[in-house]
Amino acid sequence: MMKKKEIQPTPVELIPVKCPGCKKSIRSGGQDIFFYCDYCDTGYELSGNKLRPVVLEFKRYRGKLKGEARNIPFWAFRAKLTIHLREASHTTTSLFSELGKLLSGKIPGMRSKSELMFYVPAHQSPPDKIASLGRRFTINQPVFEDSEFCEFEELAYNSEDAAKLADYIFLSSEIEKPDVISRLKYTLELKMPRLVIVSFV
Ligand SMILES: [Zn+2]
């Protein structure tokens, strides 16, 4: 005898969007990932069903981005890369990608590793564009000017998803190298996420 399968609807959990700090209503920065309280000037990201305060910075960058000037959110992490094992068709470490060399502290004269920032674009964009922009910023370690509060592109990722994207950005730059990697074991530590809104001028 066939058993009838009952389909249970997944319960929808409604999250009252109130500022955890001052309990006033807060507005969503799109996609229900980022929220902002106008009363106490605090940004929050949604993680699971909890609102977590976010360090929010507005910066100006004197560099062009294809298309018109936009205000783009980036998750910025303090980053440290440790390579445990790398086996490839060529064996020298000089074949690391520029990003890999930078993150693992193999570029002499660079700022100390603790200050190195990994940038992950947080707006909606195709994966290859996210990767190339993230790589460009992380390799360049841009010096920003402070800027004022402004509206910005909707967030497509919270900081946890951005950390996974950072892995993808790192791996995609290693994979683009001419030597063929057969084994790669690494730890990419990403700490203290900040949301940096970059205005391209
Ligand atoms: Zn508030």
Residues whose N, C-alpha, C, O or C-beta is under 5 A from the ligand:
A	BS01	ZN	C19 G21 C22 K23 C37 Y39 C40
